[in-house]
């Protein structure tokens, strides 16, 4: 499991994140980013249950020497996504709020997240505790366009983005992960979990 997290963390340092951002389904991409965070946190809780989520000591048998670095790469990934979307923290749909939870979990287990050049300078805001916001969601504003055809006044919503924030129930158990990835929203056709080869041209996908 840790080897997979290591591999994915280095993958996020490639240019593929730009490809994700250029997708037409912004909310769907945001949900994917949210699932990345949930997968990471779920894995870390599994490591914690096995006594592996702790500062590395040379005398440890099977200890994880690169915990601070791998966690830092995931934080950098979230920051890169936020910057591409013009968001300061949390993402447009709250898809990167898991960084705050990651920072809290690391602090509770005395793990310092560090690694890339000027990491703390670039990610200080992201690693701060999340502040509860009680501000009500702003109502949509109407923009008057013109008198329209035949003198009929027309108007449009100033904010057409009315999709809900990415859900995170805070359950980072294996059961919580399965629940998050077994919804009809993510699955294709009769599948009960996300994934598959429907869009893999090398496996016969995309024939429709």
C-alpha positions, 0 to 999 in steps of 0.5 A: 500500500505504501509503495502505491502511495509513493508511486502516485506522489511522484506521479503528481509532480509530472505535468499530468495535473495540467491535463486534469485541469483541462477536462470539461467536467470541472466538478468531476475532476474535483471529485477525483481530487477529493478521492485522492485525499480520502485514499491518502488519509484512509491509508495513513489510518491503516498505517497508524493501526499497524504502528507505522505512522510515526517518526522514523527511527534508525532502530525501527524494523520496517519503519517508513523513512520517507513519510515526511517527503511523500506527505509533502508531495501530496500537499504540493499536488493539492496546492498546484491544483488550487493555483491552476484553479485560482483558489487560495485554499480548499479548492473551488468545491472544497476538494482539497480541504483534506490537506488541513486534516492531513496536517492535523493527523501528522501533527498528532503523530509528531510527523513533520511534513517537509521535503521540497524546496521552500515547502513551508513557505509555499504551503503555510496557508494550506497546513494551517487548521481549517477555520469553520466558516458560518457565512451563508452561501451567497445568492445568485445575482442576475445580470441584465443583458438587453431588451432581447428579441421583440422587446422582451427583457432577458437576464442570466445568472451571474454565477452559473456554477451551482454544483455542490461541494465535494462530499467528505463524511470524515470516515477514513476507514476501509469501509468508508473508502468502499462507500465513497467509491461505490456510488452510482455517480462514479460507477459505469453502467452495472459496475458497483465500484469506480474504475474499469476500462470503458475509456481504455482504447487499448482494451476495446473501450470507446466503441460506442 
